[in-house]
Amino acid sequence: MKSPDFWNNQDGARRVIRRMKYVKGLCEPVQELEQELEDLSVLRELGEEEQDQDTLREVEGRSAELARAVDRLELRSMLGEPEDQKNAFLGIHAGAGGTESCDWAQMLLRMYSRWAEQEGYQSRLIDSQPGDGAGIKSATLHVIGPLAFGYLKSEIGVHRLVRISPFDAGRRRHTSFAAVDVVPELEEDVEIELKEGEIEMDFLRSSGPGGQHVNKVATAVRLKHIPTGITVLCQSERSQHKNRRTAENLLKAKLYQLERQKQQADLESAYDEKGEIAWGNQIRSYVLQPYRMVKDLRTDHETSSTDAVLDGELTPFMESYLRHKLAQKSGGKV
């Protein structure tokens, strides 16, 4: 029998339960695939003995489905880091290009919102700063669901758009940039202390449409961590208390990720990948003119289905990135 101290340690118990659920989620699909493989082997033997072409065609079709299932499971197994299982905060920041880049940042926000919807994730916009003429200067999206961070971490970096500008009367081609940052949401049992003397807090009126929608009460909360300069803003709720809590969670997540990167000596390489939000530092290009192509410059994965990508079809790019990282770890062998 477990001692009372074990059961009183609720944080430790929750961690064990979460880990057990994760391991169970990996083991059960493997067992199901093994059973399917055994069933197909028996069915193939019967088909060959009876010279039954219908049965053999069924085996062929189910074998292709099994191969795809194994492929999906292999990708899932790549997401083995503790943070991969968690919800994610995804930030978008317009870069060089003025109004063009603000509009591009708005397009990216829609793209990730559509991806989350298609993959069955919940998403909530917790902050959005409008651009001067169009689009957004920045936004933060809270993506909720299993392995949200594991997949979205592949999007960290600068994204480049080439198109005929809708804001240029001369219909000239323009290049725009926006940066994407992603951090995992922390569990409640992860302790990150926000020291009072290191936090600068401001209360603002939430931005948004004019008229009756203007928030006349300062419910938006902005927090700045003075030692690191990290600033977060939350204005999604009408309650100042709720916005403050969300802002604190986001700030803690960013500080935790920063500290973990330092401990793993990965901070420099992570920022090398993102770099300045301008030419020469992009991880992916979205070209709409003079031809149509989306290409990831890290993996060389590309597609001419630009409309589908901008409508949220990002999973193939994410999976390609995961395989690329696995190949790097294994010395080029996947």
C-alpha positions, -999 to 999 in steps of 0.1 A, spaced: 0 0 0 12 35 -9 21 58 20 -2 88 27 27 111 16 25 96 -19 -11 104 -23 -8 138 -7 19 147 -33 -8 156 -59 16 173 -83 38 142 -85 8 120 -89 -5 141 -118 28 139 -135 28 102 -133 -8 99 -146 0 122 -175 30 102 -184 11 69 -181 -16 83 -205 11 94 -230 28 59 -229 -5 42 -232 -14 64 -262 18 51 -279 15 15 -269 -21 8 -278 -17 18 -315 13 -4 -318 -7 -34 -304 -35 -26 -328 -11 -25 -358 5 -58 -347 -30 -74 -346 -39 -60 -380 -6 -73 -395 -13 -108 -381 -49 -107 -395 -36 -97 -429 -10 -124 -429 -37 -150 -423 -60 -135 -449 -32 -134 -475 -24 -171 -469 -61 -180 -474 -63 -159 -505 -33 -176 -520 -45 -211 -512 -79 -205 -527 -66 -184 -556 -91 -158 -545 -83 -125 -563 -109 -105 -544 -93 -115 -511 -58 -107 -524 -70 -73 -536 -85 -66 -502 -52 -76 -485 -34 -52 -509 -57 -23 -500 -56 -30 -463 -18 -33 -465 -15 2 -480 -37 16 -451 -15 -3 -426 16 13 -441 1 48 -438 -9 40 -402 27 29 -394 40 61 -410 17 83 -388 27 64 -357 64 68 -365 58 106 -368 40 106 -334 69 87 -318 92 116 -329 73 139 -306 89 124 -274 101 156 -257 81 164 -225 69 198 -240 57 182 -272 25 169 -256 15 204 -244 -7 232 -256 11 260 -274 12 298 -275 19 309 -311 31 344 -317 31 362 -350 51 395 -356 51 416 -387 86 424 -400 102 445 -427 77 457 -453 53 480 -434 16 476 -444 25 447 -466 40 427 -437 11 436 -414 -12 421 -440 10 391 -444 9 386 -406 -29 386 -407 -28 360 -435 -5 338 -413 -29 342 -383 -57 329 -405 -35 301 -418 -27 288 -383 -63 292 -371 -75 271 -401 -48 245 -394 -59 242 -358 -95 238 -368 -87 212 -394 -66 192 -370 -93 193 -343 -75 217 -320 -91 246 -301 -76 280 -308 -82 313 -290 -68 347 -300 -55 362 -267 -38 393 -282 -39 412 -315 -23 446 -323 -37 461 -355 -14 475 -382 -14 512 -391 -31 507 -425 -41 470 -427 -35 436 -411 -18 432 -377 15 441 -362 14 411 -339 -9 385 -325 -8 356 -300 -29 324 -306 -35 299 -278 -37 264 -294 -51 237 -272 -49 200 -278 -26 169 -276 9 175 -292 0 211 -302 35 223 -294 51 192 -309 38 201 -343 38 239 -341 75 241 -330 83 234 -367 69 268 -375 94 289 -355 112 313 -378 108 339 -405 81 334 -432 86 352 -465 58 362 -490 62 373 -526 32 386 -544 16 414 -564 7 440 -538 -30 447 -533 -18 480 -518 3 491 -548 -16 510 -575 12 501 -599 6 464 -593 43 458 -586 57 427 -569 65 430 -532 83 409 -506 70 407 -471 82 391 -439 67 379 -406 82 359 -377 65 331 -359 74 322 -323 60 292 -304 63 282 -267 46 254 -248 20 261 -222 32 251 -187 15 227 -164 3 241 -131 29 221 -112 58 237 -130 71 265 -108 83 296 -124 85 325 -100 76 360 -112 93 383 -87 74 415 -81 104 438 -85 112 422 -119 77 426 -135 64 458 -150 26 457 -153 3 480 -173 -34 480 -176 -48 491 -210 -80 494 -229 -85 465 -253 -80 475 -289 -106 467 -315 -133 482 -337 -147 516 -329 -182 527 -318 -200 506 -293 -173 479 -293 -146 502 -278 -137 489 -243 -140 519 -220 -124 500 -191 -87 491 -189 -91 453 -189 -61 445 -211 -30 435 -192 6 439 -204 35 424 -185 72 431 -191 99 409 -175 126 435 -169 157 413 -167 150 396 -201 129 423 -218 102 398 -226 68 415 -230 34 398 -232 -1 413 -236 -35 397 -232 -68 414 -240 -91 385 -251 -113 386 -219 -135 413 -205 -122 405 -171 -89 422 -161 -83 393 -136 -86 367 -164 -64 386 -187 -38 390 -160 -38 353 -153 -34 344 -190 -6 370 -194 12 355 -164 9 320 -178 22 332 -212 51 350 -196 60 320 -174 59 298 -205 83 321 -224 107 323 -194 106 285 -189 114 279 -226 142 305 -225 157 288 -194 154 254 -209 171 265 -241 200 279 -221 203 247 -201 205 227 -233 229 252 -249 203 255 -278 194 291 -273 219 304 -299 210 279 -325 173 285 -320 176 322 -326 200 316 -355 170 298 -371 148 328 -367 172 357 -368 162 392 -380 127 394 -395 140 403 -430 157 390 -461 181 361 -457 167 347 -425 135 330 -437 127 293 -431 99 292 -456 89 311 -488 54 315 -501 56 327 -537 24 338 -554 40 357 -583 56 352 -609 49 315 -602 31 297 -573 52 277 -548 55 272 -511 90 259 -501 105 251 -468 142 261 -470 153 237 -442 138 205 -457 133 214 -494 97 202 -490 75 222 -515 41 223 -531 25 244 -558 -9 242 -539 -4 276 -524 -41 283 -517 -44 250 -498 -14 259 -476 -26 294 -469 -60 277 -460 -42 256 -433 -28 226 -451 5 227 -431 8 192 -417 30 178 -446 55 206 -439 54 199 -402 60 162 -408 88 169 -432 105 190 -406 101 163 -379 117 138 -403 145 163 -411 153 168 -374 152 130 -367 176 125 -396 200 151 -382 199 133 -348 205 99 -363 233 110 -386 212 112 -418 194 79 -413 156 79 -407 
